[in-house]
């Protein structure tokens, strides 16, 4: 399955200052996916570790918004 075939709500979380997975990579992933949401944290490579509370909030908000 290519990224163009994803038709489910998709959350992409990335680090704004990531030098391993560049922010532009996340943007390229999100762009063609209908219903995607890209969240960019001011993090390096591990936004879930660097911003755990904010990360959890984004994930929970996304999941709740898709189940209502």
N, C-alpha and C positions, 0 to 999 in steps of 0.2 A: 504494500500500500504506500503510495507516495503521499507527501504532505498535502497535495491538491485533492486528495480523496477524503480528507478528514472533514466530516460534516457535523461533528458534535461540538458542543461548547468546550473550548480549550483554554486553559490558563497557562501562560508562559511567564515565568518569573526569572529575571536576569539581574546581574550586577552591572551597574553603570560603569564601573572601573575595572571590569574583568578583562584580563589580558590573555586568558586561556580560551574562553568562549566569548568572543567579542560581542558587544551590544548589537552590532549590525547583524550578527548571526541570528540573534533572537528576533530582531525585526524581520529578517527574511523568513523565519519560520512562521511568525504571526501573520504576516501580510496576506498570504493566499488562503489562510484558514478562516472560513466563514464562521462568525461567532466567537472568534478568539479574543482574548484580552491579554495584553502585554503589560506587565508591571515591572518597572525598572527601579530597583533599590540602589541607593548610593553605596553600594557594596563592591567588593572585589570579586571573589569567586564563590563565596558561600553565603548568600543572603539569608538562608535559613539559620545560620550560625551567627552571623553578624547582626541581624535584626530579627531575632526569633519571635518576639511578640507581634511585630508588624507583619512578618511572614505568615504566621498563623492566622492573623486577622484577615489578610487578603485571601488566603485559601478558604477559610470558613465563609467569608462574605460571598465569594464566588460560588461555592457549593450551595449555600442557602438560596442565592439568587436564581439558581438553576433548578431548584426543587419546588419552588412556589408556583 
